[in-house]
Amino acid sequence: MKIIFIALAIFLPPHLSCAFVITNCSSQTRTVLKLSAVTSNPLLNSKELPQFTSISPSDLTPAIEFILSQLESDFSSLESRLSTASPDYEAVLPEVEKIQHPLNYAWGIAGHLKRVKDSEELRKAYEENQANVVKAYMKFGQSRVLYEALKKVDDAWTGEEDFEMQQKKRAVANALLGMTLSGVGFEEGTPERVRLNEISLRFAELSSAFSNNVNVLDATKSFGLVVTKVEDVKGVPASALGMWAQAYKQSLIKDAGDDEDAKKKAEEMDVNPAEGPWRITLDGPSYTAAMQHLPNRELRKEVYMGYLTREREEGALGKNNVVIINEILKLRKEMAGLLGFESFAELSLSINMAPSVESVHELSNLIRDKALPAAEKELAKATALAREAGGKEYSELSLPKLMPWDTSFWVERLKEKTFDLKEEELRPYFALDSVLGGLFGLVERIFDIEVRNADGTAEVWHPDVKFFTIHDKSDGKHIASFFLDPYSRPADKRGGAWMDDCIGKSSALGFDIPVAYLTCNGSPPVGDKPSLMTFCEVETLFHEFGHGLQHMLTKATIGDVAGTNGVEWDAVELPSQFMENWCYDKPTVYGFAKHYETGEPLPEEMFEKLSQQRTFGAGMMACRQLLFGMMDIELHSNYDPNGSETIFDVHRRMAEIYTPYSMPVPEDRFLCGFGHIFAGGYSARYYSYMWAEVMSADAFGAFEDVGLENEQGVREVGMKFRDTVFSLGGGVAPMDVFKRFRGREPKPDALLRHKGLA
């Protein structure tokens, strides 16, 4: 049962912040609407894969109106049945799942397209329907009849506790907790219920406003630093120059608008990566390349400041994320109080693995004590190199310490000097198609599954998107499918990388083949060259595929706990971070690291250097993650949004603890783009990355224990991982899942060892 827990609605990505509206249509209008919608609207075909080539933003409102009119009637009928009978499990959650599915399907597609194919028309349609969708799930979450029925089911469990029974118990327990946090205990019409509902609806508006904020989204699209001097890009990798030169051409085509002559001239212009001009943008691959490789310090600063100040403290709501953040934090504090919690962080952790805010502090401080000294040494070495090789502008007199726009550049130079290996030398060995082949070979080897290309068998939202099917190798049975959207498209696609469910496994709905969306923002092909990935992009692909495998390889059949559903948030990163470890496994790497032109394998010495680089900069990276996680916890626990301290003061205060060697500049507005905690699912949960990494590193340690060169041993452990972590989903508590795999509770030793911090 999908309940948008009112208390937690702001945690979820916009497309999951579902709800429905109760429409007031006359029976005649409803009949006409029903006939028209059913026959023509692709968002209503919820039994099939999405018909992306047919879907238009104009389909959303009629689809939602039709769905909600049906949902109102169906849920009212269910409440009537439940109030007059003694229900068993089958009469409750499976029925709710069936009622909710058409809405989950249509709204999920809308949210997905909002991320990967955004437009003003889609934004407008989404916002017009969002409040009604929220109201719908509020109705489920606050139904006293449904709550009492679930309580009766929960009180009446009997029989042997096999996996199916475990799933049902978890699904019911999760639903009861969710309804409690949705305010089902408040009587309808009471001040508490009314206020809680007002906050929930406001959260939906604020989350959408934060995500759509024109100063962030549109600034990312419109920012472009044009560079014309060759000396300003000296030493920049050819792949970055090609990307920037292509971006310059595309900007000329776009700026031509309706001027056909200018447009034609721009389209016919030859791109010259070596001579320019070049246009640096704020989308991930372009920005990262500039920070790591652009030699001109002032140009790096301009790009860095452009990225950090995409949101300024000006403008009305919807154009000012500072105002939005302040209201979100005030409302979260108020909500926590209404529901009996000391803080919003305490509320958030009530449905996570971590037992308390104190336990999060304990783990963070344990890692900080190891990571901070290492980080300070790492920065000292980068600074020394800048003083030595950077010239007068990097002298101690001119520059007492490296600025934030200097750090990545000199850390990259230090890595090149230390290992005599440049990222650009690796790229030709990491063509996307080869990397995919190696990734699929790995999962075939250790999880006994086969991934097959199935392009053309499913409709896609962009020509770049690929479609694959997964088969059990033992019998060839088709068990799952997934879409892969691999490249950055700053014009209409959000940055970052993520996995979403397209179709979940569910016996109630008759869905036995789960389908996932895997979305990355990797380096696109340039000219006649294929996508040549950075090693970081390779790790990201493995990471997202780990999420996808948990969704797709689940053996759970109760939809609410199948795959990633029902998994505590601070455990959900276990499979994804686990998969990253294989990027340093020699057989895995040599399964894909082949030169895209010659087919020659990655030279042995380059692999050895790549492996040695694993712990390079680990101290600074760990401290950065700790800063984000603990800044999030602090904002949602001790920070008073009604006090004199600002959110930026909190950022600086937490940086003094976790990254004192690199304090934020006064103009830093990182928090204004921190969608994870203000428009996504990580509010008071960003610590989950580190929490889950303890488990993922320890899980990989089981493979190390048998010996990574022991093919039979690795396969046996791999199948055990598949039969526990991937198969059980949310049907079993994550600590119990881990103990079934590892035989004990997780320890941080492997994590510290992998990071070189032991």
TORLUM-295251 format. One record per residue (C-alpha): residue in three letters; x, y, z. Coordinates in steps of 0.05 Angstrom, whole numbers, plus 5000, padded with zeros to 4 digits. Example, Ala and Ser with C-alpha at 12.3 -4.5 7.8 and 13.67 -1.06 7.14 Angstrom:
BEGIN
ala524649105156
ser527349795143
% end
This chain:
BEGIN
met500050005000
lys502950674980
ile501751185034
ile505051855030
phe506451915104
ile504452635115
ala510152725163
leu515052465111
ala512052705045
ile517753195034
phe522752625038
leu520452314973
pro522452514903
pro516952934870
his514352364828
leu513351944891
ser509852494929
cys503352204904
ala496352344925
phe489652374893
val483952854888
ile476552734897
thr473553054836
asn466453314835
cys463853114767
ser456753014745
ser455152304725
gln454152514652
thr460852884650
arg464252294684
thr461551804633
val463952214574
leu470652314608
lys471351574622
leu469851364551
ser474551874521
ala480251754570
val480051004567
thr480250984491
ser485751484479
asn489951674540
pro496551284543
leu497351434618
leu491350994632
asn494350364601
ser497250144668
lys497849404649
glu503449534599
leu510149874593
pro509350634585
gln507850864514
phe513051424515
thr512451614442
ser505051744452
ile505152104519
ser504252854520
pro503953334579
ser496753484558
asp494952764576
leu496552854649
thr490653254675
pro485052844641
ala488552204663
ile489052414736
glu481952674737
phe479252024710
ile483551604756
leu481651994818
ser474251954803
gln474851204799
leu479351164859
glu474551554903
ser468951074888
asp473150454895
phe476250664962
ser469450854991
ser466850164972
leu472949845005
glu471850245069
ser464550015071
arg466549285065
leu472049345117
ser467449685167
thr462349115165
ala466848505165
ser472648185201
pro477848245145
asp483747805132
tyr490148045099
glu487747895028
ala481648345038
val485848945057
leu492749105029
pro492148744962
glu485549104950
val488749774967
glu494549624920
lys489649484863
ile485950134877
gln492250544879
his495950244820
pro492950664763
leu494951294800
asn501851034819
tyr502950854745
ala500751514714
trp503751964767
gly510151564767
ile510951664692
ala509652404699
gly514952464753
his519952064712
leu518952504650
lys519553124693
arg526652894709
val528852654640
lys524753054590
asp522653684627
ser518554244596
glu514554844618
glu508154484596
leu509753874637
arg511754274698
lys505154654695
ala500954024687
tyr504653684744
glu503754274792
glu496354334774
asn495153614795
gln499953534853
ala495553794909
asn489953334889
val494552744887
val497152904956
lys490052954983
ala488652264957
tyr494251924993
met492552325055
lys485752005051
phe488851315052
gly493751495106
gln488451785152
ser482951275141
arg480951025210
val477050455179
leu483150215141
tyr487550295203
glu482949885247
ala482449345193
leu490049305190
lys490449265266
lys485748675265
val489948335213
asp496248475253
asp493148195317
ala490747565283
trp497147285253
thr497646535260
gly501345965226
glu508445835205
glu512646455190
asp515246295121
phe517846835073
glu510847005048
met508447105119
gln514447535135
gln512947975076
lys505648065097
lys507548225168
arg512748745145
ala507749055097
val502449115150
ala507249385202
asn510049895154
ala503050115135
leu500950195208
leu507150605224
gly506051025162
met498951165180
thr500951355250
leu505851855222
ser500452105175
gly496252305235
val490951755234
gly490751825309
phe487852525304
glu480352555297
glu477752865233
gly476553605240
thr481053695301
pro486054265300
glu491853765297
arg489053395237
val487454035200
arg494354335213
leu497853685194
asn494153665128
glu495754395114
ile503154255126
ser502953645080
leu499854035023
arg504754605033
phe510554115032
ala508353874963
glu508354594938
leu515054754969
ser518354124945
ser516054254874
ala518054984878
phe525054794903
ser525954294846
asn523254754793
asn526555374820
val528055774758
asn534356074788
val537255374797
leu534554984738
asp534655534687
ala541255814710
thr544355124699
lys541555124629
ser543355844611
phe550255924643
gly555655884592
leu562756134597
val565656224528
val573256134524
thr576956354461
lys584356344481
val588255694471
glu592855854529
asp586855854576
val585555114561
lys592654874558
gly593054164585
val585554054585
pro583853344561
ala581653274489
ser574952974511
ala573353594551
leu575454054495
gly571053664447
met565153704494
trp566054454504
ala566954594430
gln560654204415
ala556954594469
tyr559155244436
lys556255024370
gln549754794402
ser549055474436
leu549655834370
ile544255394340
lys539655524399
asp541056274399
ala539356314325
gly532056194343
asp527656314283
asp533256624242
glu534056064191
asp540356354159
ala543856414225
lys541555724245
lys543955414181
lys550755764188
ala551455504259
glu549454794239
glu554654794183
met560155064228
asp566054584237
val567454414309
asn574854494325
pro576454214395
ala583754414390
glu582655144369
gly575755304399
pro571755694415
trp569255294476
arg563255374520
ile563455124592
thr556754974624
leu554454774693
asp551954074676
gly555953524711
pro561153294660
ser562653994637
tyr563154304707
thr567453734734
ala572253774676
ala573054524687
met574454444761
gln579553894750
his583154124687
leu582054864670
pro588955194683
asn586455914684
arg584956044757
glu580256634745
leu576156234695
arg575655654745
lys573256144797
glu567956424750
val565255724736
tyr565555534810
met561856154832
gly556756064777
tyr555255374803
leu554955564876
thr550656194866
arg545555904818
glu540556094872
arg540956804900
glu537357114959
glu532557504917
gly525857404883
ala519157144905
leu517356434926
gly518855964869
lys524956374851
asn528456384918
asn530555734950
val532956085013
val525856285029
ile523355585011
ile528555245055
asn526955675115
glu519555515109
ile520854775100
leu525154745163
lys519955125204
leu514354665180
arg518454035193
lys519854265264
glu512454415275
met510353745245
ala515153355289
gly512153695350
leu505053535328
leu506952805322
gly510452775390
phe517752805369
glu523253245396
ser525853405327
phe524753245254
ala531152835255
glu528152395310
leu521752315269
ser525752115207
leu529851605245
ser523651285273
ile522950885208
asn530450775195
met535650275219
ala539550785260
pro536450765330
ser537751495348
val540952145328
glu546451985378
ser548151345340
val548951735276
his553652215312
glu557651625340
leu558851315272
ser560451985239
asn565452165294
leu568751485290
ile570051585216
arg571752325225
asp577252155274
lys580551715221
ala578952145160
leu580452855182
pro587952755195
ala588552405128
ala584652965093
glu589153505122
lys595353125098
glu592253045029
leu590853785022
ala597853965048
lys600953554992
ala596453874939
thr598254564967
ala605654414965
leu605154204892
ala601354844875
arg606855264909
glu612154874871
ala609154844802
gly603755374800
gly607856004795
lys607556654832
glu599956674838
tyr600356054883
ser605956314928
glu604356345002
leu604757104999
ser599757154943
leu595256584966
pro595656375040
lys591455755026
leu588255424965
met581155664951
pro575455184936
trp576155294861
asp583555094866
thr582954454906
ser580153984853
phe585154234802
trp591354124845
val588853474875
glu588153214804
arg595253454787
leu597753114850
lys594352464831
glu597452494761
lys604352624791
thr603652084844
phe601351544798
asp603951794730
leu596951674702
lys592052174673
glu584552064671
glu584752214597
glu589351614586
leu584051154616
arg577951414578
pro579451054512
tyr578850394551
phe572150574581
ala567350624522
leu560250564547
asp558449944507
ser564649584531
val563349784603
leu556249524597
gly558848864569
gly563648794628
leu558248974679
phe553448464649
gly559047944647
leu560248064721
val553047954743
glu552647344698
arg558847064732
ile556847184805
phe549247224804
asp547646724748
ile543547214706
glu544047414633
val542748124608
arg540348184536
asn539648794492
ala532348894474
asp532449564439
gly526249664397
thr521749234440
ala519649814485
glu518050544471
val523251044498
trp523051784515
his529551964478
pro533751634423
asp539551554472
val535551094517
lys537050344515
phe532549764537
phe534849104565
thr531848454591
ile534648014647
his534047264645
asp535646724696
lys541546364666
ser539445684693
asp533145644651
gly533046274607
lys526746534640
his525447284631
ile525447564702
ala526348314694
ser527548904647
phe530549594651
phe531350244613
leu538150584613
asp538751334599
pro546351424602
tyr548152134579
ser547752844604
arg542453284569
pro542653954605
ala537054244563
asp531653814593
lys534653294640
arg536253374713
gly543353254736
gly545552674779
ala544251924774
trp538551504802
met534450874797
asp526850884797
asp521750334791
cys517650324728
ile513749694746
gly514449334812
lys513548594826
ser506748454855
ser502447834861
ala496348274875
leu497148634809
gly499548024770
phe506348334755
asp511947814757
ile517148194715
pro519548834750
val522149404706
ala527049944727
tyr529250624702
leu536850714708
thr538851434695
cys545951724692
asn548852374667
gly555252114636
ser559552394581
pro555852364514
pro558952164448
val562752724415
gly563252734339
asp565052044314
lys567651824382
pro563151394426
ser561751564498
leu568551504532
met567251484606
thr571251744664
phe572751224718
cys568051604764
glu562451514713
val564050774709
glu563150734785
thr556651114781
leu553850634729
phe555650034773
his552550394833
glu545850514799
phe545749814771
gly546349564843
his539949934860
gly536749644798
leu538748934816
gln535348984883
his529049214849
met529448704792
leu532048064827
thr527048084884
lys523447444902
ala518547824945
thr511647824915
ile508048294963
gly508548954925
asp509449394986
val515849025006
ala518348774938
gly525049024913
thr527049684945
asn519949794972
gly519749765048
val527349775056
glu529550245110
trp532750865079
asp539450775113
ala540050075084
val537750225013
glu544750424990
leu547849755010
pro547049404941
ser549150024902
gln555450164941
phe557049424943
met557149414866
glu562349974864
asn567549514895
trp567649094832
cys570649674794
tyr577249494826
asp576748744815
lys581648544761
pro577448014725
thr571648504724
val575749094698
tyr578948664644
gly571948454623
phe570849154595
ala577249554594
lys578949504520
his581350074475
tyr575350304435
glu579450344370
thr584549784375
gly581149294422
glu587549244462
pro586449104537
leu588249614590
pro595849564602
glu597449194666
glu601349774696
met595350234685
phe590849764723
glu595749734780
lys595950494784
leu588450524780
ser587950044839
gln592850454879
gln588751074866
arg582850784903
thr584951074970
phe587751714940
gly583952314969
ala579551845011
gly580452285072
met577652905039
met572152515005
ala569952195071
cys570052865106
arg565853175051
gln560552635058
leu560652705134
leu559653455127
phe553553365083
gly550552835128
met551653185194
met549653865167
asp543153535147
ile542253235217
glu544053895250
leu538954285209
his533553785229
ser535353705302
asn538854285339
tyr537954855290
asp532455345306
pro529455615241
asn526156175281
gly532756405312
ser538056885290
glu542756365261
thr542056245186
ile542555605147
phe549155855119
asp551655965190
val550055225203
his553955035140
arg560055415164
arg559355155236
met559054425213
ala564854545164
glu569154755223
ile568054065251
tyr568453625189
thr572354025137
pro576154565175
tyr581554545122
ser576654785069
met571455275095
pro565855515049
val566756205018
pro561756745040
glu557956694974
asp557055934981
arg549755744969
phe550754994964
leu544754875009
cys540255224959
gly541454664910
phe541654094960
gly535653744930
his537053094967
ile534553385033
phe529753935010
ala526353604950
gly528352874953
gly528252295000
tyr534252445045
ser531652955095
ala535252785161
arg537552165123
tyr543552375082
tyr547852015134
ser544951385102
tyr550551365050
met555851265104
trp551350815146
ala550050355087
glu557250385065
val559250035129
met554749465109
ser556649465035
ala564149445050
asp563148895101
ala558848505050
phe564348554998
gly569048315052
ala565647645047
phe568147584976
glu575047794997
asp574947265052
val574246705001
gly579247034955
leu577247444894
glu581446974851
asn577446374876
glu572246354820
gln568045804852
gly568246124920
val566346804891
arg560446504854
glu557946144916
val558246784957
gly555047164899
met549146694897
lys548346774973
phe548347534963
arg543047454909
asp538847004953
thr539047495011
val540448224997
phe537548234926
ser531947724936
leu528847895004
gly527748634990
gly523748985044
gly520448325064
val525648215119
ala528648745165
pro535348975136
met539448775197
asp536548065192
val537948065117
phe545248255130
lys545947725184
arg543147195138
phe548547375088
arg554447515133
gly552647105195
arg553547705241
glu552148445248
pro556248925205
lys562949205227
pro566449845202
asp573249505194
ala572549355120
leu570250065104
leu576250375139
arg580849885104
his577850015035
lys578850765046
gly585950675070
leu583950955139
ala584850345182
% end
